[in-house]
């Protein structure tokens, strides 16, 4: 966001925002009062302008041409509007709860995932599998800046290494019980 001010009066003359060519951040485009539209098109078809404003009602490509009332110069702007929230496939969940690992489906080029675990930032690398128990918030942002949030919990679960440990612990306990029973049967008190 930028603001242009008159140096002597500190009065705001103009304010504007620079966005990427593909964006979900704007709903309309308003020209300063010294400019006027010469054409406004959506996907090649003319769209109405309201004074010096055009509304971006639909997702798609807009091309705008406008002139200055003071200087005989023509300007153009091309922008793709994308207000569609991205959808992320999440594997391993049932009713927002997982009793095993959680993974994600493919994501769009230029998108990002921001994950928190129990309210703290969680470092995630593409194609990682989430295994740590806790409450997760996943924010999926697409290339146009639209964000979808997902909330889920991973309960405590045992992976292969943990099952080996549990099996060994169970074997030790069973062996101790068998030894105690054996000793009771074969021990004679005189």
C-alpha positions, 0 to 999 in steps of 0.5 A, a space after each residue: 500500500 502506498 500513499 502520495 502526499 503533497 509535501 507542503 500541505 501533507 495532504 493525501 493526493 493519491 493512495 494505491 496498492 500494488 498487487 501481483 498479476 494474479 490476485 484475490 486481493 481486490 474487488 474493484 479498481 478505482 481511477 483517480 479523478 483525473 483519469 477516465 476509462 477508454 475500455 474495460 473488458 472481462 475475458 474479451 467482453 466489455 464490462 460496465 464502469 461506474 464513473 471511474 470504477 470497475 468492479 471485478 465481479 467474476 474470476 477471470 482476466 480483466 484488461 483495462 485501458 484509461 487516459 489522463 484528462 490532463 496529459 494525452 497519455 493512455 495507460 493499460 492494466 491487465 489483471 487476473 482475478 481469482 477469489 476461489 478459496 483453495 481446497 487441500 486434500 488431507 489424508 488420514 482424517 475421520 471427522 477431523 481426528 486422526 489415529 495415525 499419520 496425516 498427509 496432504 494431497 498435491 498443492 498448486 504451484 506457487 502455493 504455501 502451507 503454514 502449520 501450527 501444532 498446539 498453537 506453536 509454529 510447526 516446521 513442515 517440508 513438502 511431502 512430510 507426513 504429520 505424526 506428532 500428536 496434538 491439535 493442528 491448524 493448517 493454512 493453505 494459501 494459493 498463488 493468488 493469495 486466497 487462504 483456506 484453514 483446516 483444523 484437526 487433531 492427531 491422537 497418540 498412535 504407535 508407529 513401527 518402532 513404537 510397536 517393536 518397543 511395546 512388543 519387547 516390553 510385553 515379552 519382558 512382562 510375560 517372561 517375568 510372570 512365567 518365571 514367578 509362576 515357575 518359581 512358586 511351583 518348584 520352590 519347596 518350603 521346609 
